[in-house]
Amino acid sequence: MNFLAHLYLAGEDEGLIVGNFIADSVKGNKFNDYGPRIAKGIQMHREIDFFSDTHPVYRQSVHRLSPTYGKFSGVITDMFYDHFLAKYWNDYSNIPLKDFVENAYAILRHHQAEFPEKSRVILTYMSKHDWLTSYAKPEGIRRALKGLSERMAYYSPMDEAVNELEKDFELYKADFTEFFPLLQKHVEHFKA
């Protein structure tokens, strides 16, 4: 799962929202340096990633991608799944996507003094270019994957994977539609 799914799954708890957002920038047990709700959000992010990475439906999406993408197939699949969440947002939330995203940006900006530097930089670009809303369109996913490619130590044409999304759209959509409710249920058990 990518940023949109993590923020959505965090619910309305600001600590969980912040923790889910900064988790990739917090290594090892450094989550203990944060307050209990943010630390729980970081752990929740890791649990979401573990559940996703090991689930057969998610793995099916990963393996459908061309072997050209290698270790980036999981990142690409995360982006595809955020695309489906954004595109079919009204199936998952009563709050309009734009309102949800604006609220998420506001919460994250309010807490950015607590962020690792890398997360502050990501938030700046994410909110300036409204990544989360843009995920609803294939072109938004293409831009996000191109940006990721350019930040990698060695270039990978991840943005070209959008062609595979468009070619096998119904297959990826079916995977997401089956998988996401299972992830939601798993997260509810984790939060309890």
Order of alpha helices (4+ residues) and beta strands (2+ residues): alpha-alpha-alpha-alpha-alpha-alpha-alpha-alpha-alpha-alpha-alpha
